[in-house]
Amino acid sequence: MMPSYDRSIALYEETRRHLAGGVSSNVRYASVPVPLFFARGEGARLYDEDGNVHIDYILGNGPAILGHAPPAVCAAVAETLSLGQVFAGQHVRELELSRRLTALLPGADLVRYASSGTEAVQMALRLVRAFTGRTKVIKFEGHYHGWVDSVYVSVRPSGNEAGPAEAPVAVSDTPGAAPGAIADMVICGWNDLDHLRRAFETHPGDIAGVIMEPMMVNGGVILPKPGYLEGAKALCAQHGAVLIFDEVITGFRLGLTGAQGRFGVVPDLTIFAKAVAAGFPMALVAGRRDIMEIMQTQGVMHGGTYNGNVQSMAAAIATLDILTADRGALYPAMEARGTRLMHGLGALAAKHGVKLHVTGVPTMFQTMFIASVPANWRESSLLDRDRAMAFSAALQAQGVRVNQRCAWFLSAAHDDAAIDETLAAADRAFTMLV
Ligand SMILES: Cc1ncc(COP(=O)(O)O)c(C=O)c1O
């Protein structure tokens, strides 16, 4: 029997009368038949207002690395509620978290907190411009660094407006962006060192920094080619530019030290968010002392009322307690279950005669309906979107929630039983596709 979404539909209609567009983030439109209303989440599962149960692989778009409502994190936060929330002053949890993060993360001489990934990216960009005295920043097609004007550029460029692959044009992805905001963004194809080298040569002495998702996620889950990250780091060093890894989504997900630990390349600055506080709003920039300290020594402005608030700090400390326990033993266990899921989905696609590539790593992957594994945005944009949406809808009908691009996030709460249930549901979903 197909699930009913009648109550979500009615609630959404009513919400639209009061809340612009009925959602608080445009990303939430990507849901059928309407943005669903959830009553609660627990572990790997979400429970919607119609009484449907979803094994959730969206996980709030990444943060819920420990599953929904992880008891130890909730308890740690609850303990702090009566202490207060924002002091416009310092508190010891901020010190404790900073001490732990600088000890844990390679290259993190200093950290500074923000409340969202978008804001932390802006902090990093301001830092690299102030540090180098240059203005231009290299950004890659398909990479997402938040929704503000200066970086919401060439995230999903299409057709002629994006120009030729070897000389892409900066394309703002939203109406209403200030036209000048993207003037200093130099757009490049990712995973191609020659292209990056040319970008540096075209703007000699002008590039302040290079920002990238070290494993592309938002424009298709794609691994860096062997040697690419090392090569990018070397080019930055050669041209006096700062390398920024945006690990908002890969941080604490691809391992305790994120993509940089997994691939063995430490950038100058890193942005972390999402999984670091298991769902509470928290982000940070971590990096080299000489760059980070110019916030104080040169007065490079960074502010934010909610930065370092008591509950987010408590959530991050409790999350780190769990993630670092037994030297990060949780990660190999997650990887093993994720590997089983990736292989299982691949095998089911073959069984049903469906052409599918499973790309990424076990804690973050994508089931791509595409002819060959892509290396960058231009190639991943060739995926069959209609088929991806149909598969996502079929999975939802079978009680499994993935986004409409069929990207899958895994949490520590997805146990073997959840994986088995998911594979059985996917088996049925594939029959709905053909
Ligand atoms: C790589 C990356 N950077 C930045 C952001 C923006 O973070 P936030 O949504 O917390 O502002 C996101 C959000 O998905 C992201 O995936």
Ligand as a Chemical Component Dictionary entry (heavy atoms), coordinates in Angstrom:
data_LIG
# 
_chem_comp.id                   LIG 
_chem_comp.type                 NON-POLYMER 
_chem_comp.pdbx_formal_charge   0 
_chem_comp.three_letter_code    LIG 
# 
loop_
_chem_comp_atom.comp_id 
_chem_comp_atom.atom_id 
_chem_comp_atom.alt_atom_id 
_chem_comp_atom.type_symbol 
_chem_comp_atom.charge 
_chem_comp_atom.model_Cartn_x 
_chem_comp_atom.model_Cartn_y 
_chem_comp_atom.model_Cartn_z 
_chem_comp_atom.pdbx_ordinal 
LIG C1 C1 C 0 30.099 22.327 1.659 1  
LIG C2 C2 C 0 29.112 23.285 2.288 2  
LIG N1 N1 N 0 29.503 24.519 2.607 3  
LIG C3 C3 C 0 28.681 25.404 3.187 4  
LIG C4 C4 C 0 27.370 25.068 3.471 5  
LIG C5 C5 C 0 26.468 26.059 4.113 6  
LIG O1 O1 O 0 26.248 25.689 5.441 7  
LIG P1 P1 P 0 24.944 26.202 6.224 8  
LIG O2 O2 O 0 23.771 25.566 5.553 9  
LIG O3 O3 O 0 25.166 25.718 7.631 10 
LIG O4 O4 O 0 24.935 27.673 6.130 11 
LIG C6 C6 C 0 26.912 23.796 3.145 12 
LIG C7 C7 C 0 25.523 23.405 3.415 13 
LIG O5 O5 O 0 25.032 22.393 2.964 14 
LIG C8 C8 C 0 27.803 22.873 2.541 15 
LIG O6 O6 O 0 27.421 21.645 2.200 16 
# 
loop_
_chem_comp_bond.comp_id 
_chem_comp_bond.atom_id_1 
_chem_comp_bond.atom_id_2 
_chem_comp_bond.value_order 
_chem_comp_bond.pdbx_ordinal 
LIG C1 C2 SING 1  
LIG C2 N1 SING 2  
LIG C2 C8 DOUB 3  
LIG N1 C3 DOUB 4  
LIG C3 C4 SING 5  
LIG C4 C5 SING 6  
LIG C4 C6 DOUB 7  
LIG C5 O1 SING 8  
LIG O1 P1 SING 9  
LIG P1 O2 DOUB 10 
LIG P1 O3 SING 11 
LIG P1 O4 SING 12 
LIG C6 C7 SING 13 
LIG C6 C8 SING 14 
LIG C7 O5 DOUB 15 
LIG C8 O6 SING 16 
# 
